[in-house]
Amino acid sequence: MTDDDPVYSEAYYQHIARILGDAAAAWARLPRAERYRELKLLHRQFNTPDDLSIWPPELGGDPPLPIPPPLPRREKSDRDRDPSA
């Protein structure tokens, strides 16, 4: 455990286990460095920096993905017209 790891009582982890399950409580008990190591691994595997970035782009995180240009509008043909009109 390092200086920046928060210290919680065992009752806190038992509460997490009751509400969210044993796996979530086990995750919460991990040292912060180990949790971040696993999160970075997931971040690299899914290759979604915009979704899993520690900081959003507007706060200096990963740049947003480019927005694709809109699709061109097509002209209406006779088959698009309402047959009841």
N, C-alpha and C positions, 0 to 999 in steps of 0.2 A: 504494500500500500504506500502511495506517495502522499506528499503534503496536500495535493489538490484533490485527492479522493475524499468524498464526503463520508462521514461516519454516521451510520444509522443504527438504531437498536434492532435486536432480533425480532421484536414485535412488528417492526416495519416490514421486514422480509416475510414474516408469517402472514401479514395482511396481504402482501402482493401475491403470495402463494394461494391464499383463499380466493382472492378476487380474480387474478389473472392466470393462475396455475403455477405448478412447480418449475416449469421451464423458464417462465418470466422471472421468478424469484432467483433461480440459479444465475440467470443473466445479470440481474441487479447486483448479485453478490460479487461478480467478477470485478477485478481492478479496472479502473477507467482506461488504462493503456491497452488492456486486453480487449475491452469492448470496442475501442476505436480501431484496433487492428482488425477485428472481425468486420466492422462496418466498412473499412477501407477495402477489404477483400470483396465484400458484396458490391461495393461501388464499382470496382474494376470489372467484376464479372458481368454485371448488368449493363455497363457502359451507358449509364444515363446520368451524366454529370448535372444536367439541369434539374432532375428529380431528387437526387440524393446528395447534392452539394451541401457542405457544411454551412456555407453562406449563400444566399440567393444572389443572382447576378447584380441586382441593384445595390447590394452591399459589398461588392467587390469579389464575389464568388466566380464560379465558372460562367463563361459567356453563354447567353441563351442560344438555342439552336435557331438557325435562320428560318424565317417564315416563308413558306413556298408561295410563289405568285398565284393569284386566283386563276381558276380555270376560265378559259374564254367562254363567253355566252354564245350559244348557238342560235341561229335563226329558227323561228317556228316554221314548221312545214304544214302541209295540208293534213297530215295524220295527227298533228298535235291539236288541231282545232276541235271544238266541241261539236259532235255530230248532231246534237239536238238543236243547235242554233241555226 
